[in-house]
């Protein structure tokens, strides 16, 4: 059980994973409310902004949802007033009557009833959040990320079945380095996928100069460099292009497998003119496949973001851990202290 809980806790940190998702984070990623990010961590208030009901405005509905009496706070921590005035006396009564099995059973029932009253509202709100999220069309990369979750789950199941040894509380240096690299790689890929699936996310990249959108004004689809097909397209844009000519490999959300090299950026009246050289993703024939090269008048977007997975670098083996990172780690031997949690 500990290995499985560790897997879910680790997967929660994996960008784009769908195995363990806070309802508040999922909702705030798709809707903007009139309250702060910290206030969006309250499930009741963010749902109130999305469905104001009889309150008329989002702010009035959110204010009503903050009442801990009518709407107990969502989450594993109960309301302090409830803890002090309801729960604590019941717990004391339970311990005072521990010798009486009948009385303990009655107090247990009251504790269960009191906690159910605190938690049942959250249970229903989570399902409301699921229904709201289910009304959205999934992005084109959602299925791919879910497949990654399934692969990770399968690998973990096989490891647990075939590895009876205890799991170390802390990763060794090499294992930690591999995990950090994987998280960084997954984060870059997830950011690119979100931008390719959502024009509003791509707009953020355009604002900081990592992407641009515009209209194709000229195209040479059959241009060749030696024996290689290298079409040119010219794009006019009003975005601020802060990409380096001759060094960038750009990608378009509509042609992810195609590479575009930025050849030049020149000023026009009221905008910029960008010349791109295309490669890959155009078929294997002497001419590009239909639709593989943007046509004049087409609206296009190019970004330095890419969904291509970077290869894992060569990390040293466990026995070759350098001395700067403690040298080869000793074999893990579990102790009673390893079971102690910070909150204990």
MIMARNU-57410 format. One record per residue (C-alpha): x, y, z. Coordinates in nm, 4 decimals, padded with zeros to 6 digits. Layout:
BEGIN
+----------+----------+----------+
|       xx |       yy |       zz |
+----------+----------+----------+
|        X |        Y |        Z |
...
+----------+----------+----------+
REM end
This chain:
BEGIN
+----------+----------+----------+
|       xx |       yy |       zz |
+----------+----------+----------+
|  00.0000 |  00.0000 |  00.0000 |
|  00.2840 |  00.2379 |  00.0815 |
|  00.4401 |  00.1843 | -00.2599 |
|  00.1089 |  00.2554 | -00.4326 |
|  00.0478 |  00.5710 | -00.2268 |
|  00.4016 |  00.6856 | -00.3068 |
|  00.3323 |  00.6262 | -00.6764 |
|  00.0193 |  00.8431 | -00.6681 |
|  00.1965 |  01.1145 | -00.4686 |
|  00.4839 |  01.1182 | -00.7194 |
|  00.2494 |  01.1098 | -01.0178 |
|  00.0602 |  01.4067 | -00.8747 |
|  00.3777 |  01.6122 | -00.9314 |
|  00.4059 |  01.4937 | -01.2931 |
|  00.2882 |  01.7766 | -01.5239 |
| -00.0228 |  01.6810 | -01.7167 |
| -00.1050 |  01.3698 | -01.5151 |
| -00.4740 |  01.2933 | -01.4647 |
| -00.4444 |  01.0303 | -01.1907 |
| -00.4783 |  01.2662 | -00.8944 |
| -00.6238 |  01.6079 | -00.9814 |
| -00.7543 |  01.8676 | -00.7301 |
| -01.1007 |  01.9794 | -00.8365 |
| -01.0131 |  02.3430 | -00.7612 |
| -00.7024 |  02.3331 | -00.9815 |
| -00.8925 |  02.1749 | -01.2703 |
| -01.1721 |  02.4346 | -01.2517 |
| -00.9431 |  02.7384 | -01.2197 |
| -00.7393 |  02.6143 | -01.5172 |
| -01.0469 |  02.6500 | -01.7404 |
| -01.2483 |  02.9345 | -01.5872 |
| -01.1580 |  03.2766 | -01.4489 |
| -01.3432 |  03.4061 | -01.1433 |
| -01.3501 |  03.7475 | -00.9812 |
| -01.1550 |  03.6323 | -00.6770 |
| -00.7871 |  03.5758 | -00.5994 |
| -00.5905 |  03.2596 | -00.6708 |
| -00.5897 |  03.1762 | -00.2986 |
| -00.9701 |  03.2120 | -00.2857 |
| -00.9982 |  02.9811 | -00.5866 |
| -00.8567 |  02.7075 | -00.3613 |
| -01.2009 |  02.6946 | -00.1931 |
| -01.4140 |  02.4550 | -00.3975 |
| -01.7435 |  02.6018 | -00.2797 |
| -01.6607 |  02.9586 | -00.3852 |
| -01.5233 |  02.8707 | -00.7281 |
| -01.8357 |  02.6654 | -00.8033 |
| -02.0466 |  02.9571 | -00.6808 |
| -01.8852 |  03.1859 | -00.9382 |
| -01.9682 |  02.9358 | -01.2125 |
| -02.3297 |  02.8923 | -01.0983 |
| -02.4571 |  03.1886 | -00.8950 |
| -02.8032 |  03.0399 | -00.8420 |
| -03.0376 |  03.2714 | -00.6510 |
| -02.7608 |  03.5127 | -00.5469 |
| -02.7430 |  03.6994 | -00.8773 |
| -02.3721 |  03.7847 | -00.8800 |
| -02.0640 |  03.5700 | -00.8458 |
| -01.9296 |  03.7694 | -00.5532 |
| -02.2564 |  03.7339 | -00.3560 |
| -02.2724 |  03.3608 | -00.4302 |
| -01.9087 |  03.3141 | -00.3262 |
| -01.9659 |  03.5072 | -00.0034 |
| -02.2576 |  03.2805 |  00.0866 |
| -02.0490 |  02.9714 |  00.0055 |
| -01.7856 |  03.0822 |  00.2582 |
| -02.0272 |  03.0395 |  00.5510 |
| -01.8789 |  02.7410 |  00.7411 |
| -02.2118 |  02.6602 |  00.9071 |
| -02.4246 |  02.6233 |  00.5939 |
| -02.1300 |  02.5172 |  00.3770 |
| -01.8571 |  02.3348 |  00.5737 |
| -01.5130 |  02.4014 |  00.4245 |
| -01.4015 |  02.1702 |  00.1463 |
| -01.0905 |  01.9647 |  00.2081 |
| -00.9423 |  01.7272 |  00.4634 |
| -00.9238 |  01.9961 |  00.7374 |
| -01.2524 |  02.0598 |  00.9168 |
| -01.3728 |  02.3968 |  01.0450 |
| -01.1972 |  02.5014 |  01.3716 |
| -01.5293 |  02.5961 |  01.5317 |
| -01.6664 |  02.2501 |  01.4544 |
| -01.3482 |  02.0924 |  01.5914 |
| -01.3708 |  02.2789 |  01.9221 |
| -01.7452 |  02.2791 |  01.9856 |
| -01.8586 |  01.9472 |  01.8346 |
| -01.5781 |  01.7065 |  01.7576 |
| -01.3493 |  01.7606 |  02.0603 |
| -01.6270 |  01.7053 |  02.3212 |
| -01.7346 |  01.3852 |  02.1456 |
| -01.3797 |  01.2537 |  02.1429 |
| -01.3387 |  01.3333 |  02.5126 |
| -01.6671 |  01.1589 |  02.5872 |
| -01.5504 |  00.8545 |  02.3952 |
| -01.2292 |  00.8257 |  02.5975 |
| -01.4116 |  00.8860 |  02.9252 |
| -01.6462 |  00.5944 |  02.8561 |
| -01.3994 |  00.3571 |  02.6941 |
| -01.4898 |  00.0877 |  02.9468 |
| -01.8541 |  00.0889 |  02.8337 |
| -01.8847 | -00.0765 |  02.4962 |
| -02.2455 |  00.0363 |  02.4476 |
| -02.1670 |  00.4006 |  02.5258 |
| -01.8590 |  00.3946 |  02.3008 |
| -02.0739 |  00.2632 |  02.0163 |
| -02.3244 |  00.5481 |  02.0665 |
| -02.0466 |  00.8090 |  02.0678 |
| -01.8868 |  00.6517 |  01.7621 |
| -02.2164 |  00.6836 |  01.5786 |
| -02.2446 |  01.0499 |  01.6768 |
| -01.8857 |  01.1171 |  01.5645 |
| -01.9530 |  00.9465 |  01.2327 |
| -02.2735 |  01.1458 |  01.1856 |
| -02.1022 |  01.4754 |  01.2717 |
| -01.8117 |  01.4123 |  01.0332 |
| -02.0463 |  01.2998 |  00.7582 |
| -02.2297 |  01.6302 |  00.7901 |
| -01.8992 |  01.8115 |  00.7430 |
| -01.7785 |  01.6044 |  00.4471 |
| -02.0906 |  01.5170 |  00.2477 |
| -02.1136 |  01.8664 |  00.1018 |
| -01.7610 |  01.8395 | -00.0330 |
| -01.8419 |  01.4976 | -00.1775 |
| -02.1351 |  01.6410 | -00.3741 |
| -01.9323 |  01.9453 | -00.4855 |
| -01.6573 |  01.7230 | -00.6256 |
| -01.9130 |  01.5455 | -00.8411 |
| -02.0560 |  01.8818 | -00.9481 |
| -01.7048 |  01.9817 | -01.0530 |
| -01.6669 |  01.6586 | -01.2512 |
| -01.9958 |  01.7259 | -01.4312 |
| -01.8891 |  02.0822 | -01.5143 |
| -01.5517 |  01.9670 | -01.6473 |
| -01.7151 |  01.6875 | -01.8476 |
| -01.9074 |  01.9523 | -02.0442 |
| -01.5803 |  02.0664 | -02.2038 |
| -01.4366 |  01.9130 | -02.5188 |
| -01.1032 |  01.7430 | -02.4397 |
| -00.7867 |  01.8820 | -02.5951 |
| -00.6252 |  01.6790 | -02.8708 |
| -00.3351 |  01.5743 | -02.6448 |
| -00.5468 |  01.4590 | -02.3490 |
| -00.5679 |  01.0984 | -02.4690 |
| -00.1914 |  01.0892 | -02.5184 |
| -00.1270 |  01.2086 | -02.1628 |
| -00.3781 |  00.9571 | -02.0281 |
| -00.1863 |  00.6864 | -02.2137 |
|  00.1296 |  00.8025 | -02.0347 |
| -00.0538 |  00.7650 | -01.7017 |
| -00.1582 |  00.4109 | -01.7910 |
|  00.1978 |  00.3206 | -01.8903 |
|  00.3315 |  00.4570 | -01.5610 |
|  00.0650 |  00.2637 | -01.3703 |
|  00.1530 | -00.0598 | -01.5512 |
|  00.5265 | -00.0178 | -01.4892 |
|  00.4600 |  00.0442 | -01.1195 |
|  00.2316 | -00.2604 | -01.0911 |
|  00.4998 | -00.4812 | -01.2446 |
|  00.7673 | -00.3327 | -01.0189 |
|  00.5605 | -00.3844 | -00.7032 |
|  00.4837 | -00.7424 | -00.8009 |
|  00.8456 | -00.8286 | -00.8747 |
|  01.0255 | -00.6173 | -00.6124 |
|  00.9672 | -00.7370 | -00.2559 |
|  01.2303 | -00.5004 | -00.1146 |
|  01.1249 | -00.1946 |  00.0852 |
|  01.1130 |  00.1388 | -00.0946 |
|  01.3666 |  00.3963 |  00.0342 |
|  01.2182 |  00.7037 |  00.1980 |
|  01.4536 |  00.9258 | -00.0052 |
|  01.5855 |  00.8739 | -00.3560 |
|  01.9535 |  00.8109 | -00.4162 |
|  02.1452 |  01.0827 | -00.6053 |
|  02.1201 |  00.9210 | -00.9504 |
|  01.7531 |  00.8308 | -00.9061 |
|  01.6739 |  01.1863 | -00.7925 |
|  01.8605 |  01.3357 | -01.0903 |
|  01.6685 |  01.1150 | -01.3346 |
|  01.3372 |  01.2069 | -01.1707 |
|  01.4165 |  01.5801 | -01.1813 |
|  01.5100 |  01.5606 | -01.5495 |
|  01.1920 |  01.3686 | -01.6277 |
|  00.9779 |  01.6282 | -01.4483 |
|  01.1474 |  01.9144 | -01.6355 |
|  01.1023 |  01.7323 | -01.9655 |
|  00.7369 |  01.6577 | -01.8902 |
|  00.6740 |  02.0206 | -01.7902 |
|  00.8116 |  02.1553 | -02.1198 |
|  00.6086 |  01.9034 | -02.3169 |
|  00.2904 |  01.9753 | -02.1192 |
|  00.3239 |  02.3512 | -02.1712 |
|  00.3615 |  02.2955 | -02.5459 |
|  00.0615 |  02.0625 | -02.5585 |
| -00.1557 |  02.3106 | -02.3717 |
| -00.0545 |  02.5900 | -02.6071 |
| -00.1220 |  02.3770 | -02.9159 |
| -00.4642 |  02.2746 | -02.7828 |
| -00.5787 |  02.6152 | -02.6537 |
| -00.5423 |  02.9438 | -02.8483 |
| -00.5686 |  03.1404 | -02.5223 |
| -00.2643 |  02.9608 | -02.3812 |
| -00.0789 |  03.0200 | -02.7075 |
| -00.1702 |  03.3878 | -02.6766 |
|  00.0435 |  03.4038 | -02.3616 |
|  00.3426 |  03.2720 | -02.5599 |
|  00.2725 |  03.5311 | -02.8290 |
|  00.2649 |  03.8111 | -02.5717 |
|  00.6151 |  03.7249 | -02.4456 |
|  00.7546 |  03.6799 | -02.7961 |
|  00.7940 |  03.3008 | -02.7954 |
|  00.5342 |  03.2621 | -03.0707 |
|  00.3696 |  03.4656 | -03.3452 |
|  00.0605 |  03.4368 | -03.5628 |
| -00.0118 |  03.5943 | -03.8975 |
| -00.1154 |  03.5506 | -04.2599 |
|  00.0823 |  03.3708 | -04.5290 |
|  00.1521 |  03.6243 | -04.8059 |
|  00.3880 |  03.4179 | -05.0247 |
|  00.4790 |  03.0511 | -05.0621 |
|  00.7277 |  02.8425 | -05.2635 |
|  00.6028 |  02.4879 | -05.1977 |
|  00.8343 |  02.3105 | -05.4472 |
|  01.1607 |  02.4821 | -05.3508 |
|  01.4536 |  02.2426 | -05.3113 |
|  01.7947 |  02.2696 | -05.1511 |
|  02.0051 |  02.0069 | -05.3222 |
|  01.7920 |  01.6929 | -05.3249 |
|  01.5874 |  01.7969 | -05.0203 |
|  01.2469 |  01.9610 | -05.0338 |
|  01.2687 |  02.2935 | -04.8481 |
|  00.9605 |  02.5131 | -04.9126 |
|  00.9615 |  02.8806 | -04.8163 |
|  00.6677 |  03.0751 | -04.6771 |
|  00.6392 |  03.4438 | -04.5910 |
|  00.4181 |  03.5464 | -04.3012 |
|  00.3005 |  03.8961 | -04.2130 |
|  00.2300 |  03.9493 | -03.8439 |
|  00.1564 |  04.2281 | -03.6002 |
|  00.3001 |  04.0268 | -03.3087 |
|  00.6330 |  04.1148 | -03.1513 |
|  00.8718 |  03.8469 | -03.2785 |
|  01.1608 |  03.7945 | -03.0353 |
|  01.2978 |  03.4811 | -03.2009 |
|  01.6500 |  03.4561 | -03.3375 |
|  01.6865 |  03.4185 | -03.7152 |
|  01.8941 |  03.1215 | -03.8252 |
|  01.8895 |  02.9538 | -03.4855 |
|  01.5286 |  02.8719 | -03.4114 |
|  01.3406 |  02.5516 | -03.4957 |
|  00.9745 |  02.6424 | -03.4806 |
|  00.6595 |  02.4331 | -03.4780 |
|  00.2988 |  02.4987 | -03.5781 |
|  00.0013 |  02.3611 | -03.3786 |
| -00.1636 |  02.2503 | -03.7045 |
|  00.1506 |  02.0779 | -03.8391 |
|  00.3250 |  01.9436 | -03.5303 |
|  00.5561 |  01.7050 | -03.7194 |
|  00.6904 |  01.9808 | -03.9413 |
|  00.9935 |  02.1950 | -03.8600 |
|  01.0265 |  02.5585 | -03.9596 |
|  01.3558 |  02.7475 | -03.9546 |
|  01.3349 |  03.1223 | -03.9078 |
|  01.5387 |  03.2779 | -04.1906 |
|  01.4663 |  03.6462 | -04.1518 |
|  01.2498 |  03.9069 | -03.9823 |
|  01.2026 |  04.2473 | -04.1451 |
|  00.9897 |  04.5462 | -04.0598 |
|  00.6825 |  04.6409 | -04.2560 |
|  00.4493 |  04.9307 | -04.2141 |
|  00.2336 |  04.8299 | -03.9206 |
|  00.3954 |  04.4921 | -03.8644 |
|  00.6691 |  04.2425 | -03.9460 |
|  00.7484 |  04.0093 | -04.2353 |
|  00.8826 |  03.6683 | -04.1379 |
|  01.0398 |  03.4209 | -04.3816 |
|  01.0399 |  03.0522 | -04.2831 |
|  01.2014 |  02.7452 | -04.4388 |
|  01.0039 |  02.4243 | -04.3875 |
|  01.1302 |  02.0697 | -04.3500 |
|  00.9826 |  01.7285 | -04.2621 |
|  00.6167 |  01.6409 | -04.2425 |
|  00.5551 |  01.6837 | -04.6188 |
|  00.5626 |  01.3234 | -04.7366 |
|  00.8295 |  01.1276 | -04.9182 |
|  00.7432 |  01.2207 | -05.2764 |
|  00.9201 |  01.4732 | -05.5005 |
|  00.6426 |  01.7229 | -05.4257 |
|  00.4844 |  01.8086 | -05.0908 |
|  00.1627 |  01.6302 | -05.0007 |
| -00.1533 |  01.8421 | -05.0398 |
| -00.2095 |  02.0630 | -04.7368 |
|  00.1359 |  02.0002 | -04.5905 |
|  00.2611 |  02.3484 | -04.6914 |
|  00.0591 |  02.6547 | -04.5827 |
| -00.1070 |  02.8336 | -04.8720 |
| -00.1250 |  03.2061 | -04.9405 |
| -00.3976 |  03.3630 | -04.7302 |
| -00.3876 |  03.0930 | -04.4609 |
| -00.3728 |  03.1972 | -04.0967 |
| -00.0770 |  03.0298 | -03.9272 |
|  00.0952 |  03.0278 | -03.5900 |
|  00.4534 |  02.9283 | -03.5115 |
|  00.6215 |  02.8836 | -03.1757 |
|  00.9480 |  02.7627 | -03.0257 |
|  00.7359 |  02.5289 | -02.8108 |
|  00.7602 |  02.1647 | -02.9101 |
|  00.5909 |  01.8428 | -02.8022 |
|  00.8887 |  01.6348 | -02.9122 |
|  01.0293 |  01.4319 | -02.6238 |
|  01.3886 |  01.5154 | -02.5436 |
|  01.6075 |  01.2045 | -02.5134 |
|  01.7163 |  01.1038 | -02.1656 |
|  02.0876 |  01.1849 | -02.1149 |
|  02.3304 |  00.9184 | -02.0031 |
|  02.3312 |  00.9141 | -01.6231 |
|  02.5942 |  00.7217 | -01.4256 |
|  02.5003 |  00.3892 | -01.2748 |
|  02.4288 |  00.3509 | -00.9053 |
|  02.7777 |  00.2130 | -00.8412 |
|  02.9336 |  00.5050 | -01.0336 |
|  02.7691 |  00.7863 | -00.8352 |
|  03.0354 |  01.0621 | -00.8215 |
|  03.1862 |  01.1646 | -00.4901 |
|  03.0356 |  01.5137 | -00.5328 |
|  02.6973 |  01.3472 | -00.4765 |
|  02.8013 |  01.1211 | -00.1914 |
|  02.9505 |  00.8365 | -00.3904 |
|  02.7821 |  00.4973 | -00.4337 |
|  02.4913 |  00.4814 | -00.1844 |
|  02.4720 |  00.2078 |  00.0742 |
|  02.2020 | -00.0555 |  00.0491 |
|  01.8782 |  00.0667 |  00.2018 |
|  01.7840 | -00.0865 |  00.5356 |
|  01.4442 |  00.0322 |  00.6659 |
|  01.4145 |  00.1536 |  01.0240 |
|  01.1254 |  00.2521 |  01.2511 |
|  01.2146 |  00.6196 |  01.2008 |
|  01.1369 |  00.5904 |  00.8305 |
|  00.7695 |  00.5428 |  00.9163 |
|  00.7528 |  00.8703 |  01.1084 |
|  00.5735 |  01.1496 |  00.9227 |
|  00.6378 |  01.5214 |  00.9642 |
|  00.2851 |  01.5806 |  01.0950 |
|  00.3403 |  01.3275 |  01.3736 |
+----------+----------+----------+
REM end
